[in-house]
């Protein structure tokens, strides 16, 4: 049976992702001089972005992280200002820790983080951006070896979270579309709980080859009903950005939007809304920033990791709900926590 009662594994992922938050801090102090820009008083987000020469995405990664570290805060007008703690990173303040942080200023990861903040990503994108498809290039996930490594690397997280997610999704005899379904575990677990339902997993062909192997394992696990899952799931190779999506009653987007910039997220929300039948629902499972964009720290660290590896970042629930509304969906106010700093939100198609 799934180990739903086992400990939340968030401490492990938090320690892993803290590396990226540390790089942000070192870059902010020693390469971008964020705190020096604020030494004379608050600045609006747009003015601070202008002075630091930062695009929207890197600013939306850096500023929430520094707020989560309790070094910056928003005042009553929405401008950013130093906290009492943050003043200890300003030249002339006695004492300060600028020199102490500066001991790590030549760390290759911190130097590269500063480069990526200034350029909204790596300078060299000739090989694509990590595991995200470029507009005019093949998806890195079409490489069989790379795709297998990455998909199996995510399998442990999916095994842990999928039973929890499946238990919170609607009970249904209808159809589930799992977009960019990866390992397939979210679909497998949902079908196990909904014995009359069917599902489609949409992903790149090389990813689906791995998911098929994992389905063999799942179907032979001996869990009641697991042997029926294979006959009720369809693997559909495709590109969610361009290919027609099958109609569905429930569409699951798990750890998906955070790979993409805001304009792509809005486009995806609109495409997903078109695929959902009237009365159906879009469910998003992801890690969410506070609506105030000031934390939590575990999610701002994750956002920094995503900024490093993808074209996206973590977004707030408010940002998602704005996309849903523009796509013609009706978001609910529910915030359902799962584990590992993730949660669920949903929107209905009327």
C-alpha positions as CSV (number, residue, x, y, z in Angstrom):
1,X,0.0,0.0,0.0
2,X,1.2,3.6,-0.5
3,X,3.0,5.0,2.5
4,X,0.8,8.0,3.0
5,X,1.4,7.9,6.7
6,X,5.2,8.1,6.3
7,X,7.0,11.4,7.1
8,X,6.8,14.4,4.9
9,X,10.0,14.4,2.9
10,X,10.1,18.2,2.7
11,X,13.2,18.6,4.8
12,X,15.3,16.7,2.2
13,X,14.2,18.9,-0.7
14,X,14.5,22.0,1.4
15,X,18.2,21.3,2.2
16,X,18.8,20.5,-1.5
17,X,17.2,23.7,-2.8
18,X,18.8,25.9,-0.2
19,X,21.9,25.9,-2.3
20,X,20.1,28.0,-4.9
21,X,18.8,30.4,-2.3
22,X,22.4,30.8,-1.0
23,X,23.5,31.7,-4.5
24,X,20.8,34.4,-4.7
25,X,22.0,35.9,-1.4
26,X,25.7,36.0,-2.5
27,X,24.8,37.5,-5.9
28,X,22.5,40.1,-4.3
29,X,25.2,41.3,-1.9
30,X,28.4,41.0,-3.9
31,X,27.4,41.2,-7.5
32,X,24.2,43.2,-7.8
33,X,24.5,45.5,-4.7
34,X,20.7,45.2,-4.0
35,X,21.0,46.4,-0.4
36,X,23.1,49.4,-1.4
37,X,20.3,50.5,-3.7
38,X,17.9,50.5,-0.8
39,X,20.2,52.1,1.8
40,X,18.5,55.6,1.3
41,X,15.0,54.4,1.6
42,X,12.2,52.3,-0.1
43,X,11.9,51.8,-3.8
44,X,9.1,50.6,-5.9
45,X,9.6,47.2,-7.4
46,X,9.7,48.7,-10.9
47,X,12.3,51.3,-9.8
48,X,14.5,48.7,-8.1
49,X,14.3,46.5,-11.2
50,X,15.3,49.5,-13.3
51,X,18.3,50.3,-11.1
52,X,19.4,46.7,-11.0
53,X,18.6,46.2,-14.7
54,X,16.5,43.1,-14.1
55,X,13.8,41.6,-16.2
56,X,10.5,40.6,-14.6
57,X,11.4,36.9,-14.1
58,X,14.7,37.3,-12.3
59,X,13.2,40.1,-10.2
60,X,10.3,37.8,-9.3
61,X,12.7,35.2,-8.2
62,X,15.2,37.4,-6.3
63,X,12.9,39.8,-4.4
64,X,10.5,37.2,-2.9
65,X,13.6,35.2,-1.8
66,X,15.2,38.2,0.0
67,X,11.8,38.9,1.6
68,X,11.6,35.3,2.7
69,X,15.1,35.6,4.2
70,X,13.7,38.6,6.2
71,X,16.2,40.9,4.6
72,X,13.7,42.9,2.6
73,X,10.0,43.7,3.2
74,X,7.2,45.5,1.5
75,X,5.9,48.7,3.1
76,X,2.4,50.0,3.1
77,X,2.6,51.3,-0.4
78,X,4.0,48.1,-1.8
79,X,7.6,49.4,-2.1
80,X,10.6,47.3,-1.0
81,X,12.7,48.4,1.9
82,X,15.4,47.0,4.1
83,X,14.5,45.2,7.3
84,X,16.6,45.7,10.5
85,X,18.3,42.4,9.6
86,X,18.9,43.6,6.0
87,X,20.7,46.7,7.1
88,X,23.5,44.5,8.2
89,X,24.3,44.0,4.6
90,X,24.9,47.7,3.8
91,X,28.3,49.4,3.7
92,X,28.8,51.7,6.6
93,X,26.5,49.9,8.9
94,X,28.3,48.7,12.0
95,X,28.5,45.8,12.3
96,X,27.8,44.3,8.9
97,X,28.4,40.9,7.3
98,X,29.3,42.1,3.8
99,X,32.8,40.9,4.1
100,X,31.7,37.6,5.6
101,X,29.3,36.9,2.7
102,X,32.0,38.1,0.3
103,X,34.2,35.2,1.3
104,X,31.9,33.2,-1.1
105,X,31.6,35.8,-3.8
106,X,33.8,33.9,-6.3
107,X,31.9,30.7,-5.8
108,X,31.2,29.5,-9.4
109,X,27.6,28.9,-8.6
110,X,27.1,32.4,-7.2
111,X,28.9,34.0,-10.1
112,X,26.8,32.1,-12.6
113,X,23.6,33.0,-10.6
114,X,24.5,36.7,-11.0
115,X,25.0,36.2,-14.7
116,X,21.7,34.5,-15.0
117,X,19.9,37.1,-13.0
118,X,21.3,39.9,-15.2
119,X,20.5,38.0,-18.4
120,X,17.3,36.2,-17.5
121,X,18.9,32.9,-17.9
122,X,22.3,31.4,-19.0
123,X,24.3,33.1,-21.7
124,X,24.7,29.9,-23.7
125,X,21.4,28.4,-24.7
126,X,22.7,26.6,-27.8
127,X,21.9,23.2,-26.2
128,X,18.5,24.3,-25.0
129,X,17.5,25.2,-21.4
130,X,17.8,22.1,-19.3
131,X,14.7,19.9,-19.8
132,X,12.5,22.6,-21.4
133,X,11.8,22.7,-25.2
134,X,13.0,25.8,-27.1
135,X,10.8,27.3,-29.7
136,X,12.9,26.3,-32.7
137,X,14.7,23.3,-31.3
138,X,13.8,19.7,-30.5
139,X,12.9,19.0,-26.9
140,X,15.8,17.8,-24.7
141,X,13.3,15.2,-23.5
142,X,13.3,13.6,-26.9
143,X,16.8,12.3,-26.1
144,X,16.2,8.8,-24.9
145,X,19.1,8.7,-22.4
146,X,18.5,12.1,-21.0
147,X,14.8,11.6,-20.8
148,X,15.2,8.3,-18.9
149,X,17.6,9.8,-16.4
150,X,15.4,12.8,-15.7
151,X,12.1,10.8,-15.6
152,X,13.5,8.2,-13.2
153,X,15.0,11.0,-11.1
154,X,11.5,12.4,-10.6
155,X,10.0,9.0,-9.9
156,X,10.7,9.0,-6.1
157,X,8.9,12.3,-5.7
158,X,6.0,11.1,-7.8
159,X,5.7,7.8,-5.9
160,X,5.5,9.8,-2.6
161,X,3.0,12.5,-3.7
162,X,0.8,10.7,-6.2
163,X,-1.4,8.8,-3.7
164,X,-2.0,12.0,-1.8
165,X,-2.9,13.9,-4.9
166,X,-5.1,11.1,-6.3
167,X,-7.0,11.0,-3.0
168,X,-7.8,14.7,-3.3
169,X,-8.8,14.7,-7.0
170,X,-12.5,14.3,-7.8
171,X,-14.0,10.8,-7.7
172,X,-15.2,10.1,-11.2
173,X,-16.2,7.5,-13.8
174,X,-15.1,10.0,-16.5
175,X,-11.7,10.8,-18.1
176,X,-8.5,12.3,-16.7
177,X,-5.9,14.0,-18.9
178,X,-2.5,14.1,-17.3
179,X,-0.5,16.7,-19.3
180,X,3.2,16.2,-19.2
181,X,2.5,13.2,-17.1
182,X,6.1,12.0,-16.7
183,X,6.3,8.9,-14.7
184,X,2.5,8.4,-14.9
185,X,2.2,7.7,-11.2
186,X,-0.5,10.4,-10.6
187,X,-2.7,8.8,-13.2
188,X,-2.0,5.2,-12.0
189,X,-3.0,6.1,-8.5
190,X,-6.1,8.0,-9.6
191,X,-7.3,5.1,-11.8
192,X,-6.8,2.8,-8.8
193,X,-9.3,4.8,-6.8
194,X,-11.7,5.2,-9.8
195,X,-12.2,1.8,-11.2
196,X,-14.6,2.8,-14.0
197,X,-12.6,5.8,-15.1
198,X,-10.2,6.1,-18.0
199,X,-7.1,8.4,-18.5
200,X,-4.7,9.7,-21.1
201,X,-1.1,10.6,-20.3
202,X,0.4,13.1,-22.7
203,X,4.1,13.5,-23.0
204,X,7.1,13.2,-25.2
205,X,7.6,9.7,-26.7
206,X,10.9,9.0,-24.8
207,X,9.2,9.9,-21.5
208,X,6.2,7.6,-22.3
209,X,8.6,4.7,-22.9
210,X,9.8,5.0,-19.3
211,X,6.2,5.5,-18.0
212,X,5.2,2.3,-19.7
213,X,7.8,0.4,-17.9
214,X,6.7,1.9,-14.6
215,X,3.1,0.9,-15.4
216,X,4.2,-2.7,-15.9
217,X,5.6,-2.5,-12.4
218,X,2.5,-0.8,-11.0
219,X,0.1,-3.3,-12.6
220,X,2.0,-6.2,-11.1
221,X,2.3,-4.7,-7.6
222,X,-0.5,-6.9,-6.2
223,X,-2.5,-3.9,-5.0
224,X,-6.3,-4.5,-5.4
225,X,-7.4,-3.3,-8.8
226,X,-3.8,-2.5,-10.1
227,X,-4.0,-5.1,-12.8
228,X,-6.9,-3.2,-14.4
229,X,-5.0,0.1,-14.8
230,X,-3.2,-0.8,-17.9
231,X,-6.3,-1.4,-19.9
232,X,-7.8,2.0,-18.8
233,X,-4.8,4.3,-19.6
234,X,-3.7,5.6,-23.0
235,X,-0.2,6.9,-23.7
236,X,-0.4,9.8,-26.1
237,X,2.8,11.2,-27.6
238,X,2.6,14.9,-28.2
239,X,3.6,18.5,-27.6
240,X,1.2,20.3,-25.2
241,X,2.3,23.6,-26.7
242,X,1.2,22.9,-30.2
243,X,-0.7,19.6,-30.6
244,X,-4.5,19.3,-30.2
245,X,-5.4,18.0,-26.7
246,X,-8.0,15.3,-26.2
247,X,-11.3,16.4,-24.5
248,X,-11.4,15.4,-20.9
249,X,-13.4,15.8,-17.7
250,X,-10.4,16.4,-15.4
251,X,-7.1,17.9,-16.5
252,X,-4.1,17.5,-14.2
253,X,-1.1,19.8,-14.5
254,X,1.4,18.6,-12.0
255,X,4.7,20.4,-11.7
256,X,4.1,21.8,-15.2
257,X,3.5,25.6,-15.2
258,X,6.6,26.3,-13.2
259,X,8.8,25.4,-16.2
260,X,7.5,28.3,-18.3
261,X,7.4,32.1,-18.4
262,X,4.2,33.9,-17.7
263,X,3.1,34.4,-21.3
264,X,3.4,30.6,-21.9
265,X,1.5,29.8,-18.7
266,X,-1.4,31.9,-19.9
267,X,-1.4,30.2,-23.3
268,X,-1.3,26.8,-21.6
269,X,-4.2,27.7,-19.3
270,X,-6.2,28.7,-22.4
271,X,-5.4,25.5,-24.2
272,X,-6.2,23.4,-21.2
273,X,-9.6,25.2,-20.8
274,X,-10.5,24.4,-24.4
275,X,-9.8,20.7,-23.8
276,X,-12.0,20.5,-20.6
277,X,-15.6,19.6,-21.1
278,X,-18.3,21.8,-19.6
279,X,-18.6,21.0,-15.9
280,X,-15.0,19.7,-15.9
281,X,-12.1,20.9,-13.8
282,X,-8.4,21.9,-14.2
283,X,-6.3,20.8,-11.2
284,X,-2.8,22.2,-10.6
285,X,-0.3,20.5,-8.3
286,X,2.7,22.6,-7.6
287,X,4.6,24.7,-5.0
288,X,3.1,28.1,-4.6
289,X,4.5,31.5,-3.5
290,X,2.5,33.6,-1.1
291,X,0.2,36.0,-2.9
292,X,2.2,38.8,-1.3
293,X,5.3,37.4,-3.1
294,X,7.3,37.4,0.1
295,X,7.9,33.7,0.7
296,X,7.7,31.0,1.9
297,X,11.5,30.4,2.0
298,X,11.2,26.7,0.9
299,X,9.3,27.9,-2.2
300,X,11.6,30.8,-3.0
301,X,14.5,28.4,-2.9
302,X,12.6,26.1,-5.2
303,X,11.9,29.1,-7.5
304,X,15.6,29.8,-7.6
305,X,16.3,26.2,-8.6
306,X,13.6,26.4,-11.4
307,X,15.0,29.7,-12.5
308,X,18.4,28.0,-12.8
309,X,17.1,25.0,-14.7
310,X,14.1,26.1,-16.7
311,X,12.4,29.1,-18.4
312,X,10.0,29.5,-15.4
313,X,9.8,30.0,-11.7
314,X,7.4,29.4,-8.9
315,X,4.1,31.4,-9.0
316,X,1.6,32.5,-6.5
317,X,-1.9,31.0,-6.4
318,X,-3.2,34.5,-7.3
319,X,-1.1,34.5,-10.5
320,X,-2.5,31.1,-11.4
321,X,-6.1,32.2,-10.7
322,X,-5.6,35.2,-12.9
323,X,-4.6,32.9,-15.8
324,X,-7.6,30.7,-15.1
325,X,-10.0,33.6,-15.2
326,X,-8.6,34.9,-18.5
327,X,-8.9,31.4,-19.9
328,X,-12.6,31.4,-19.1
329,X,-12.4,29.1,-16.1
330,X,-13.8,29.8,-12.6
331,X,-11.2,29.3,-9.9
332,X,-12.2,28.1,-6.4
333,X,-10.7,29.5,-3.2
334,X,-9.5,26.1,-2.0
335,X,-5.9,25.6,-1.1
336,X,-5.2,21.9,-0.5
337,X,-1.8,21.1,1.0
338,X,-0.2,17.8,0.0
339,X,3.4,17.3,1.1
340,X,7.0,18.4,0.2
341,X,5.8,22.0,0.1
342,X,3.3,21.3,-2.7
343,X,-0.4,21.9,-2.8
344,X,-3.5,21.7,-5.1
345,X,-5.7,24.4,-6.5
346,X,-8.5,24.0,-9.1
347,X,-10.8,25.8,-11.5
348,X,-14.1,24.8,-13.1
349,X,-15.3,25.1,-16.6
350,X,-19.0,26.2,-16.5
